[in-house]
Amino acid sequence: MRVLIFTLFLSFIGFAQDFSEINLKIKAYPKSLTAEQLAKKISKDFSNKETQTKAVYSWLTANIRYDLEEFYNPNRATKVSFQYQTLEERDRKLKAIKDEIVHETMTSRKAVCEGYAQTFSKVCTLLHIENEVIEGYVRASSNRIGRPLEGPNHSWNAVKLNGKWIYVDATWGAGSENNGRWIRKFNSYYYNIPKDKYFKTHLPEKSIWRLRVGRMEKEEYYNQPIYSHEFLKSDIKLVTPTSGILSKKSNGSVQMELKNATDKEILVGFLGSTMAVKPSIEIKGNTTKVTIIPPNGAKALFLLIDREVAIEFLVQ
């Protein structure tokens, strides 16, 4: 999830997230296309900007693999510097750099986040859909709780539809890493990420892109728990703690409170342990209080809901 940085000298839209018909059409497209060819086919098959944007997301997530080798052993410089004398020269050089990223992505059919975001942007631009590439921060593991990065580690997109910006992450929508392997799995959650949950997973670097959604400082963002997309898609809410660090009580226990989880199976796991255990559960009305005493030396806790990891915390 490297981010391209250029060094230069001088309201949520509530349309449905059903991709079934779109994915069916996109499945018939060739797996190898140029950005121009893809835009032409989408323009012909989809009549409005909303379905066209979804179609771009669908094709990218189905046909571009995440490049784990490049992520762990980067070959391209992450910082590109150049001089320019006029704004036209600057824009021309920036466009050439971005076009090369898109060409490489479409030719190799693999990319890190930069390739997904630049390609998504390029095809949307060809379709005359207003968009921007956003650089910012994401977290995927409890070892990042309370440890802010100095600079951005991810790229995704903003798209303007019906006069409002929505936020799209085709990288995370395409799949995820599991035990050192990237597994393709289409995920519609990261198309039009809900505004009220946006800062739980993504934080733009530029303040203008934060303020379009709300207010969140980097330190506050990094101090949160780690949420799974399945948890965020549900109506279950974490009431307490709001911090990603669980502090032990005098008896050694830690507590979490959930809403809308009274009918769910709750288990707790710990980093380094292969077995999840059943915590103490107390239900009052619509609130579920979860209490457990972590084993000695436990550094991270995983809250499982219906046997899927939902939230990650650190323990201290």
DRENDO-1510 file (C-alpha; in Angstrom, 1 decimal, always signed):
<recs>
REC; n; res; u; v; w
REC; 1; MET; +0.0; +0.0; +0.0 .
REC; 2; ARG; +2.7; +2.4; -1.0 .
REC; 3; VAL; +1.8; +6.0; -1.9 .
REC; 4; LEU; +3.2; +8.1; -4.7 .
REC; 5; ILE; +4.3; +11.5; -3.5 .
REC; 6; PHE; +5.2; +14.2; -5.9 .
REC; 7; THR; +7.8; +16.7; -4.8 .
REC; 8; LEU; +7.5; +20.0; -6.8 .
REC; 9; PHE; +10.1; +22.7; -6.9 .
REC; 10; LEU; +8.9; +26.4; -7.0 .
REC; 11; SER; -22.9; +13.6; +2.6 .
REC; 12; PHE; -23.2; +10.1; +1.8 .
REC; 13; ILE; -25.3; +9.0; -1.2 .
REC; 14; GLY; -27.7; +6.3; -0.2 .
REC; 15; PHE; -28.1; +4.3; -3.4 .
REC; 16; ALA; -28.2; +0.6; -3.2 .
REC; 17; GLN; -24.9; -1.4; -3.1 .
REC; 18; ASP; -26.3; -4.3; -5.2 .
REC; 19; PHE; -23.6; -5.2; -7.7 .
REC; 20; SER; -25.2; -8.5; -9.0 .
REC; 21; GLU; -26.3; -7.2; -12.4 .
REC; 22; ILE; -23.2; -5.1; -12.9 .
REC; 23; ASN; -20.8; -7.9; -11.9 .
REC; 24; LEU; -22.6; -10.2; -14.3 .
REC; 25; LYS; -22.0; -7.8; -17.2 .
REC; 26; ILE; -18.5; -7.1; -16.2 .
REC; 27; LYS; -17.7; -10.8; -16.0 .
REC; 28; ALA; -18.1; -11.0; -19.8 .
REC; 29; TYR; -15.5; -8.3; -20.4 .
REC; 30; PRO; -12.0; -9.3; -21.5 .
REC; 31; LYS; -9.6; -9.6; -18.6 .
REC; 32; SER; -6.9; -7.6; -20.4 .
REC; 33; LEU; -7.9; -4.1; -21.6 .
REC; 34; THR; -6.5; -0.6; -21.8 .
REC; 35; ALA; -8.0; +2.1; -19.7 .
REC; 36; GLU; -9.5; +3.6; -22.9 .
REC; 37; GLN; -11.0; +0.3; -24.0 .
REC; 38; LEU; -12.5; -0.3; -20.6 .
REC; 39; ALA; -14.1; +3.2; -20.5 .
REC; 40; LYS; -15.5; +2.7; -24.0 .
REC; 41; LYS; -17.2; -0.6; -23.1 .
REC; 42; ILE; -18.5; +0.8; -19.8 .
REC; 43; SER; -19.9; +3.9; -21.5 .
REC; 44; LYS; -21.7; +1.7; -24.0 .
REC; 45; ASP; -23.2; -0.8; -21.5 .
REC; 46; PHE; -24.1; +1.5; -18.6 .
REC; 47; SER; -26.2; +4.6; -19.0 .
REC; 48; ASN; -25.6; +6.7; -15.9 .
REC; 49; LYS; -22.6; +7.9; -13.8 .
REC; 50; GLU; -23.5; +5.9; -10.8 .
REC; 51; THR; -23.6; +2.5; -12.6 .
REC; 52; GLN; -20.6; +3.5; -14.6 .
REC; 53; THR; -18.6; +4.1; -11.4 .
REC; 54; LYS; -19.7; +0.8; -10.0 .
REC; 55; ALA; -18.7; -0.9; -13.2 .
REC; 56; VAL; -15.2; +0.5; -12.9 .
REC; 57; TYR; -15.0; -0.7; -9.3 .
REC; 58; SER; -16.3; -4.1; -10.4 .
REC; 59; TRP; -13.8; -4.6; -13.2 .
REC; 60; LEU; -10.8; -3.5; -11.2 .
REC; 61; THR; -11.6; -5.7; -8.2 .
REC; 62; ALA; -12.2; -8.7; -10.5 .
REC; 63; ASN; -9.2; -8.4; -12.7 .
REC; 64; ILE; -6.4; -6.6; -10.9 .
REC; 65; ARG; -4.5; -8.6; -8.2 .
REC; 66; TYR; -2.8; -7.0; -5.3 .
REC; 67; ASP; +1.0; -7.2; -5.8 .
REC; 68; LEU; +2.2; -8.5; -2.5 .
REC; 69; GLU; +5.7; -9.0; -3.9 .
REC; 70; GLU; +5.9; -5.3; -4.8 .
REC; 71; PHE; +4.4; -4.3; -1.4 .
REC; 72; TYR; +7.1; -6.2; +0.5 .
REC; 73; ASN; +9.9; -5.6; -1.9 .
REC; 74; PRO; +9.2; -2.2; -3.6 .
REC; 75; ASN; +11.1; -1.6; -6.9 .
REC; 76; ARG; +9.6; +1.8; -7.8 .
REC; 77; ALA; +10.7; +4.8; -5.9 .
REC; 78; THR; +8.0; +6.0; -3.6 .
REC; 79; LYS; +9.0; +9.7; -4.0 .
REC; 80; VAL; +9.3; +11.3; -7.4 .
REC; 81; SER; +11.0; +14.6; -7.8 .
REC; 82; PHE; +11.2; +16.8; -10.8 .
REC; 83; GLN; +11.7; +20.4; -11.8 .
REC; 84; TYR; +9.4; +22.5; -14.0 .
REC; 85; GLN; +9.4; +26.0; -15.4 .
REC; 86; THR; +5.7; +26.4; -16.3 .
REC; 87; LEU; +2.4; +25.0; -14.9 .
REC; 88; GLU; +1.8; +23.3; -18.2 .
REC; 89; GLU; +5.1; +21.5; -18.0 .
REC; 90; ARG; +4.3; +20.4; -14.4 .
REC; 91; ASP; +0.9; +19.1; -15.4 .
REC; 92; ARG; +2.4; +17.3; -18.4 .
REC; 93; LYS; +5.0; +15.5; -16.3 .
REC; 94; LEU; +2.5; +14.6; -13.6 .
REC; 95; LYS; +0.2; +13.1; -16.2 .
REC; 96; ALA; +3.0; +11.1; -17.8 .
REC; 97; ILE; +3.9; +9.6; -14.4 .
REC; 98; LYS; +0.3; +8.7; -13.6 .
REC; 99; ASP; -0.4; +7.3; -17.1 .
REC; 100; GLU; +2.7; +5.0; -16.7 .
REC; 101; ILE; +1.3; +3.7; -13.5 .
REC; 102; VAL; -2.1; +3.0; -15.1 .
REC; 103; HIS; -0.4; +1.4; -18.1 .
REC; 104; GLU; +1.7; -0.9; -15.9 .
REC; 105; THR; -1.4; -1.8; -13.8 .
REC; 106; MET; -3.5; -2.7; -16.9 .
REC; 107; THR; -0.7; -4.6; -18.6 .
REC; 108; SER; +0.5; -6.6; -15.7 .
REC; 109; ARG; -3.0; -6.9; -14.1 .
REC; 110; LYS; -1.5; -6.4; -10.7 .
REC; 111; ALA; -0.8; -3.4; -8.5 .
REC; 112; VAL; -0.5; -2.0; -5.0 .
REC; 113; CYS; -2.9; +0.7; -3.9 .
REC; 114; GLU; -1.4; +3.4; -6.0 .
REC; 115; GLY; -2.1; +1.4; -9.2 .
REC; 116; TYR; -5.7; +0.7; -8.2 .
REC; 117; ALA; -6.4; +4.3; -7.3 .
REC; 118; GLN; -4.7; +5.9; -10.3 .
REC; 119; THR; -6.4; +3.4; -12.7 .
REC; 120; PHE; -9.8; +4.0; -11.1 .
REC; 121; SER; -9.2; +7.7; -11.5 .
REC; 122; LYS; -8.1; +7.5; -15.1 .
REC; 123; VAL; -11.1; +5.4; -16.2 .
REC; 124; CYS; -13.6; +7.7; -14.4 .
REC; 125; THR; -12.0; +10.7; -16.0 .
REC; 126; LEU; -12.4; +9.1; -19.4 .
REC; 127; LEU; -16.1; +8.6; -18.5 .
REC; 128; HIS; -16.3; +12.4; -17.6 .
REC; 129; ILE; -16.9; +11.5; -13.9 .
REC; 130; GLU; -15.4; +14.0; -11.5 .
REC; 131; ASN; -12.9; +12.3; -9.2 .
REC; 132; GLU; -9.8; +12.7; -7.1 .
REC; 133; VAL; -7.1; +10.3; -5.8 .
REC; 134; ILE; -6.8; +10.6; -2.0 .
REC; 135; GLU; -3.6; +9.9; -0.1 .
REC; 136; GLY; -4.0; +9.0; +3.6 .
REC; 137; TYR; -3.8; +6.4; +6.3 .
REC; 138; VAL; -5.3; +2.9; +6.9 .
REC; 139; ARG; -4.7; +0.4; +9.6 .
REC; 140; ALA; -5.1; -3.4; +9.3 .
REC; 141; SER; -3.6; -4.8; +12.5 .
REC; 142; SER; -3.7; -4.1; +16.2 .
REC; 143; ASN; +0.1; -3.5; +16.2 .
REC; 144; ARG; -0.7; -0.1; +14.7 .
REC; 145; ILE; -3.0; +1.0; +17.5 .
REC; 146; GLY; -1.5; +4.1; +19.2 .
REC; 147; ARG; +1.4; +4.2; +16.7 .
REC; 148; PRO; +0.8; +6.8; +14.1 .
REC; 149; LEU; +2.8; +6.8; +10.9 .
REC; 150; GLU; +4.6; +9.9; +9.9 .
REC; 151; GLY; +3.4; +9.8; +6.3 .
REC; 152; PRO; +0.5; +8.3; +4.3 .
REC; 153; ASN; +0.5; +4.5; +3.6 .
REC; 154; HIS; -2.5; +4.2; +1.2 .
REC; 155; SER; -4.3; +5.7; -1.7 .
REC; 156; TRP; -8.0; +5.5; -2.6 .
REC; 157; ASN; -10.6; +7.6; -4.5 .
REC; 158; ALA; -13.3; +10.2; -4.1 .
REC; 159; VAL; -16.0; +10.4; -6.8 .
REC; 160; LYS; -18.6; +13.1; -7.2 .
REC; 161; LEU; -22.0; +11.8; -8.0 .
REC; 162; ASN; -25.2; +13.8; -7.9 .
REC; 163; GLY; -23.3; +16.7; -6.5 .
REC; 164; LYS; -22.0; +14.8; -3.5 .
REC; 165; TRP; -18.6; +13.0; -2.9 .
REC; 166; ILE; -18.5; +9.3; -2.2 .
REC; 167; TYR; -15.4; +7.4; -1.1 .
REC; 168; VAL; -14.2; +4.3; -2.9 .
REC; 169; ASP; -11.3; +1.9; -2.1 .
REC; 170; ALA; -10.9; -0.6; -4.9 .
REC; 171; THR; -7.7; -2.1; -3.3 .
REC; 172; TRP; -9.6; -3.2; -0.2 .
REC; 173; GLY; -12.6; -4.1; -2.3 .
REC; 174; ALA; -10.6; -6.6; -4.3 .
REC; 175; GLY; -9.5; -8.9; -1.5 .
REC; 176; SER; -7.1; -9.2; +1.4 .
REC; 177; GLU; -3.9; -10.9; +2.6 .
REC; 178; ASN; -4.2; -14.1; +4.6 .
REC; 179; ASN; -1.1; -15.9; +6.0 .
REC; 180; GLY; +1.2; -14.3; +3.4 .
REC; 181; ARG; -1.2; -14.9; +0.5 .
REC; 182; TRP; -3.5; -12.5; -1.2 .
REC; 183; ILE; -7.0; -13.9; -1.5 .
REC; 184; ARG; -9.4; -12.3; -4.1 .
REC; 185; LYS; -12.8; -11.7; -2.6 .
REC; 186; PHE; -15.1; -9.0; -3.9 .
REC; 187; ASN; -16.2; -6.6; -1.1 .
REC; 188; SER; -18.9; -4.0; -1.9 .
REC; 189; TYR; -18.5; -2.3; +1.5 .
REC; 190; TYR; -15.5; -0.2; +0.2 .
REC; 191; TYR; -17.6; +1.3; -2.6 .
REC; 192; ASN; -19.3; +4.3; -1.1 .
REC; 193; ILE; -17.9; +3.8; +2.4 .
REC; 194; PRO; -20.5; +5.1; +4.9 .
REC; 195; LYS; -19.7; +8.6; +6.1 .
REC; 196; ASP; -20.4; +7.7; +9.7 .
REC; 197; LYS; -17.9; +4.9; +9.6 .
REC; 198; TYR; -15.3; +6.3; +7.2 .
REC; 199; PHE; -12.8; +7.4; +9.9 .
REC; 200; LYS; -12.9; +4.0; +11.5 .
REC; 201; THR; -10.9; +2.6; +8.5 .
REC; 202; HIS; -9.6; +5.6; +6.4 .
REC; 203; LEU; -8.1; +9.0; +7.3 .
REC; 204; PRO; -7.1; +11.4; +4.4 .
REC; 205; GLU; -3.9; +13.2; +4.8 .
REC; 206; LYS; -5.3; +16.6; +3.5 .
REC; 207; SER; -7.6; +18.4; +5.9 .
REC; 208; ILE; -10.0; +19.3; +3.1 .
REC; 209; TRP; -10.8; +15.7; +2.5 .
REC; 210; ARG; -11.3; +15.1; +6.2 .
REC; 211; LEU; -13.5; +18.1; +6.7 .
REC; 212; ARG; -15.9; +17.0; +3.9 .
REC; 213; VAL; -16.8; +14.1; +6.2 .
REC; 214; GLY; -16.1; +15.4; +9.7 .
REC; 215; ARG; -13.3; +16.0; +12.2 .
REC; 216; MET; -10.6; +13.5; +13.2 .
REC; 217; GLU; -7.0; +14.1; +14.1 .
REC; 218; LYS; -4.3; +11.5; +13.2 .
REC; 219; GLU; -3.6; +10.6; +16.9 .
REC; 220; GLU; -7.3; +10.1; +17.6 .
REC; 221; TYR; -7.6; +7.9; +14.4 .
REC; 222; TYR; -4.7; +5.7; +15.4 .
REC; 223; ASN; -5.9; +5.3; +19.0 .
REC; 224; GLN; -9.2; +3.6; +17.8 .
REC; 225; PRO; -9.8; -0.2; +17.8 .
REC; 226; ILE; -9.3; -2.1; +14.5 .
REC; 227; TYR; -12.7; -2.8; +13.0 .
REC; 228; SER; -13.5; -5.5; +10.4 .
REC; 229; HIS; -15.7; -4.6; +7.4 .
REC; 230; GLU; -18.2; -7.3; +8.5 .
REC; 231; PHE; -18.6; -5.6; +11.8 .
REC; 232; LEU; -19.0; -2.2; +10.2 .
REC; 233; LYS; -21.6; -3.5; +7.7 .
REC; 234; SER; -23.7; -4.7; +10.6 .
REC; 235; ASP; -25.9; -2.6; +13.0 .
REC; 236; ILE; -23.8; -3.7; +16.0 .
REC; 237; LYS; -22.1; -0.9; +17.7 .
REC; 238; LEU; -19.2; -0.7; +20.1 .
REC; 239; VAL; -20.3; +1.5; +23.0 .
REC; 240; THR; -17.1; +1.2; +25.2 .
REC; 241; PRO; -14.3; +1.5; +25.1 .
REC; 242; THR; -13.7; +4.1; +22.3 .
REC; 243; SER; -10.0; +3.5; +22.7 .
REC; 244; GLY; -8.2; +0.7; +21.1 .
REC; 245; ILE; -6.3; +0.0; +24.3 .
REC; 246; LEU; -8.1; -2.1; +26.9 .
REC; 247; SER; -7.0; -1.2; +30.5 .
REC; 248; LYS; -7.2; -3.9; +33.1 .
REC; 249; LYS; -9.4; -3.3; +36.2 .
REC; 250; SER; -8.1; -4.1; +39.7 .
REC; 251; ASN; -9.1; -7.7; +39.4 .
REC; 252; GLY; -7.3; -8.1; +36.1 .
REC; 253; SER; -10.3; -8.1; +33.8 .
REC; 254; VAL; -11.2; -6.0; +30.8 .
REC; 255; GLN; -14.6; -5.0; +29.6 .
REC; 256; MET; -16.4; -4.1; +26.3 .
REC; 257; GLU; -20.0; -3.1; +25.8 .
REC; 258; LEU; -21.9; -3.7; +22.6 .
REC; 259; LYS; -25.3; -2.6; +21.3 .
REC; 260; ASN; -27.5; -4.8; +19.0 .
REC; 261; ALA; -25.6; -7.9; +19.8 .
REC; 262; THR; -27.9; -9.7; +22.2 .
REC; 263; ASP; -28.6; -12.6; +19.8 .
REC; 264; LYS; -25.0; -13.0; +18.7 .
REC; 265; GLU; -22.4; -15.6; +19.8 .
REC; 266; ILE; -19.5; -13.7; +21.5 .
REC; 267; LEU; -16.0; -15.2; +21.8 .
REC; 268; VAL; -12.6; -13.7; +22.7 .
REC; 269; GLY; -9.2; -14.7; +21.3 .
REC; 270; PHE; -5.7; -13.5; +22.2 .
REC; 271; LEU; -2.6; -13.0; +20.1 .
REC; 272; GLY; -0.5; -16.1; +20.3 .
REC; 273; SER; -3.4; -18.4; +21.2 .
REC; 274; THR; -5.1; -20.8; +18.8 .
REC; 275; MET; -8.3; -21.1; +20.8 .
REC; 276; ALA; -11.0; -18.6; +21.4 .
REC; 277; VAL; -12.8; -18.7; +24.8 .
REC; 278; LYS; -16.2; -17.7; +26.0 .
REC; 279; PRO; -16.2; -14.6; +28.1 .
REC; 280; SER; -18.6; -13.5; +30.9 .
REC; 281; ILE; -21.7; -12.0; +29.2 .
REC; 282; GLU; -24.2; -9.7; +30.9 .
REC; 283; ILE; -27.2; -8.5; +28.9 .
REC; 284; LYS; -29.3; -5.5; +29.9 .
REC; 285; GLY; -31.9; -4.4; +27.4 .
REC; 286; ASN; -30.1; -3.9; +24.1 .
REC; 287; THR; -26.7; -3.8; +25.7 .
REC; 288; THR; -24.2; -6.7; +26.0 .
REC; 289; LYS; -21.4; -6.4; +28.5 .
REC; 290; VAL; -18.4; -8.6; +27.7 .
REC; 291; THR; -15.9; -9.3; +30.5 .
REC; 292; ILE; -12.8; -11.5; +30.5 .
REC; 293; ILE; -9.5; -11.8; +32.3 .
REC; 294; PRO; -6.7; -11.9; +29.7 .
REC; 295; PRO; -4.0; -14.5; +30.3 .
REC; 296; ASN; -0.6; -13.3; +31.6 .
REC; 297; GLY; +1.5; -11.7; +28.8 .
REC; 298; ALA; -1.5; -11.2; +26.5 .
REC; 299; LYS; -0.8; -8.1; +24.3 .
REC; 300; ALA; -3.7; -8.1; +21.9 .
REC; 301; LEU; -7.4; -9.2; +22.2 .
REC; 302; PHE; -9.7; -10.2; +19.3 .
REC; 303; LEU; -13.5; -9.9; +19.8 .
REC; 304; LEU; -15.3; -12.5; +17.7 .
REC; 305; ILE; -18.9; -12.2; +16.8 .
REC; 306; ASP; -20.5; -15.3; +15.4 .
REC; 307; ARG; -17.0; -16.8; +15.1 .
REC; 308; GLU; -15.6; -14.0; +12.9 .
REC; 309; VAL; -13.0; -11.5; +14.2 .
REC; 310; ALA; -15.0; -8.2; +14.5 .
REC; 311; ILE; -12.7; -5.9; +16.6 .
REC; 312; GLU; -9.1; -5.9; +17.7 .
REC; 313; PHE; -7.7; -4.2; +20.8 .
REC; 314; LEU; -4.3; -3.9; +22.6 .
REC; 315; VAL; -4.3; -4.9; +26.2 .
REC; 316; GLN; -2.3; -3.1; +28.9 .
</recs>
